[in-house]
Amino acid sequence: MRAPLDTVANEIVLIIIQHVEDQWDLLSLASCSRRCYDLTLPVLYSCIALDAPNFINLRSLVQAVIRKPWLARHVRYLQITPWSTNVDEVEDPDDLVADCETDLLRVAVKAASQNQKEEEEWLEAVTMGVGDAWVALLLVALVNVEERSIWKSLTALYIYSRC
């Protein structure tokens, strides 16, 4: 016997999901079934607010939207308050990008760079864990953002103008 939610059309379920305001409730809903996951994830990614993100959170988000570009296309609102430009929260500084997909990052940086020199410098900054290099990579990946509020760090090297 099918569950009652399985009998409801995707369009109706999506309308219900769009009216859920609590992120934790959306995460719980996404874990109910593959169908709920597929319908909920775009809603979860439509509005991203990073309040003073640390390097680990920033790295995870950048990797997610680079690995799954379809998620990046759903982001409509982005808010980032000043981020950490150091990597003090990383236990082993040699391990900054160890669990990152470096080939995927390399491809993303190359696609966003204007020339070879910029590509090499940007990739080095990403590898070293420079926060604003990661924020810049995030901004390039989020092609459909309609509204953004970004408070750049005072020491930002890769975010040139007030966003």
C-alpha positions as CSV (number, residue, x, y, z in Angstrom):
1,M,0.0,0.0,0.0
2,R,1.3,3.4,-0.9
3,A,1.8,6.2,1.6
4,P,-0.7,9.0,1.4
5,L,1.9,11.5,0.4
6,D,2.8,9.3,-2.6
7,T,-0.7,9.9,-4.0
8,V,-0.3,13.7,-4.1
9,A,1.0,15.4,-7.2
10,N,4.5,16.8,-7.1
11,E,3.2,20.3,-7.8
12,I,1.0,20.2,-4.6
13,V,3.8,18.8,-2.5
14,L,6.1,21.5,-3.8
15,I,3.6,24.2,-2.8
16,I,3.5,22.7,0.7
17,I,7.3,22.6,0.9
18,Q,7.6,26.2,-0.2
19,H,5.4,27.2,2.8
20,V,7.7,25.5,5.3
21,E,9.8,28.3,6.8
22,D,12.0,26.4,9.3
23,Q,15.2,25.1,7.7
24,W,15.4,22.1,10.2
25,D,11.8,21.1,9.2
26,L,12.9,21.3,5.5
27,L,15.9,19.1,6.3
28,S,13.7,16.6,8.1
29,L,11.3,16.6,5.2
30,A,14.2,16.0,2.7
31,S,15.2,12.9,4.7
32,C,11.8,11.3,4.4
33,S,12.1,9.9,0.9
34,R,14.0,10.3,-2.4
35,R,11.0,12.2,-3.8
36,C,10.9,14.6,-0.8
37,Y,14.6,15.0,-1.1
38,D,14.4,15.9,-4.8
39,L,11.6,18.4,-4.2
40,T,13.0,19.9,-1.0
41,L,16.6,20.5,-1.9
42,P,15.9,23.3,-4.5
43,V,13.8,25.1,-1.8
44,L,16.6,24.7,0.8
45,Y,19.2,26.2,-1.6
46,S,17.0,29.0,-2.8
47,C,18.0,31.3,0.1
48,I,21.5,31.0,1.5
49,A,22.5,33.0,4.5
50,L,26.0,32.5,5.9
51,D,26.5,34.4,9.2
52,A,30.3,34.9,9.6
53,P,31.0,31.6,7.9
54,N,34.1,29.7,9.0
55,F,36.3,28.1,6.4
56,I,34.8,24.6,6.9
57,N,31.2,25.8,6.2
58,L,32.3,28.0,3.3
59,R,34.3,25.1,1.7
60,S,31.4,22.7,2.1
61,L,29.0,25.1,0.4
62,V,31.4,25.9,-2.5
63,Q,32.0,22.2,-3.0
64,A,28.3,21.4,-3.0
65,V,27.4,23.9,-5.7
66,I,30.4,23.1,-7.8
67,R,29.7,19.4,-7.6
68,K,26.0,19.8,-8.2
69,P,25.5,22.9,-10.5
70,W,21.8,22.3,-10.6
71,L,21.7,23.3,-6.9
72,A,23.6,26.5,-7.7
73,R,20.9,27.4,-10.3
74,H,18.3,27.4,-7.5
75,V,20.0,30.0,-5.3
76,R,18.1,33.3,-5.6
77,Y,19.2,35.0,-2.4
78,L,22.7,35.1,-0.9
79,Q,23.7,36.8,2.3
80,I,27.2,36.6,3.7
81,T,28.4,38.6,6.7
82,P,32.2,39.1,7.1
83,W,34.0,35.8,6.8
84,S,37.1,34.5,8.3
85,T,40.1,35.1,6.2
86,N,42.3,32.8,8.2
87,V,42.1,29.1,8.7
88,D,42.6,28.9,12.5
89,E,39.5,26.7,12.8
90,V,41.2,24.0,10.7
91,E,43.0,21.5,12.9
92,D,45.8,20.6,10.4
93,P,46.7,23.5,8.1
94,D,48.2,20.9,5.7
95,D,44.8,19.4,5.4
96,L,43.0,22.5,4.0
97,V,41.8,20.9,0.8
98,A,42.6,17.3,1.5
99,D,39.0,16.2,1.5
100,C,38.1,18.6,-1.4
101,E,37.8,17.4,-4.9
102,T,40.9,19.3,-6.1
103,D,40.3,18.4,-9.8
104,L,36.8,19.8,-9.6
105,L,38.1,23.0,-7.9
106,R,40.8,23.3,-10.6
107,V,38.2,23.1,-13.3
108,A,36.0,25.7,-11.6
109,V,38.8,28.1,-11.1
110,K,40.0,27.7,-14.7
111,A,36.5,28.3,-16.0
112,A,36.2,31.5,-14.0
113,S,39.7,32.9,-14.6
114,Q,40.5,35.4,-17.3
115,N,44.1,34.3,-17.9
116,Q,46.6,31.7,-16.8
117,K,48.3,33.9,-14.2
118,E,45.0,34.7,-12.5
119,E,44.1,31.0,-12.6
120,E,47.4,30.0,-10.9
121,E,47.1,32.7,-8.2
122,W,43.4,32.0,-7.5
123,L,44.1,28.2,-7.3
124,E,47.0,28.8,-4.9
125,A,44.8,31.0,-2.7
126,V,42.0,28.4,-2.7
127,T,44.5,25.7,-1.8
128,M,45.9,27.9,1.0
129,G,42.4,28.4,2.4
130,V,42.1,32.1,1.7
131,G,38.4,32.8,2.6
132,D,37.7,35.5,0.0
133,A,39.1,33.3,-2.8
134,W,36.5,30.7,-1.8
135,V,33.7,33.4,-1.6
136,A,34.7,34.6,-5.1
137,L,34.5,31.0,-6.3
138,L,31.0,30.7,-4.7
139,L,29.9,34.0,-6.4
140,V,30.9,32.7,-9.8
141,A,29.1,29.4,-9.3
142,L,25.8,31.1,-8.3
143,V,24.6,32.3,-11.6
144,N,20.9,33.0,-10.8
145,V,21.2,35.1,-7.6
146,E,18.7,37.9,-7.8
147,E,19.5,39.5,-4.5
148,R,22.7,39.5,-2.5
149,S,24.1,41.1,0.6
150,I,27.8,40.6,1.1
151,W,29.8,42.3,3.7
152,K,33.4,41.8,2.6
153,S,36.2,41.3,5.0
154,L,38.6,44.2,5.4
155,T,41.5,42.0,4.2
156,A,39.7,40.6,1.2
157,L,41.9,40.2,-1.9
158,Y,39.5,38.6,-4.4
159,I,36.3,40.6,-3.7
160,Y,37.1,44.0,-5.1
161,S,34.0,46.1,-4.9
162,R,31.2,46.4,-2.5
163,C,28.6,43.8,-3.4
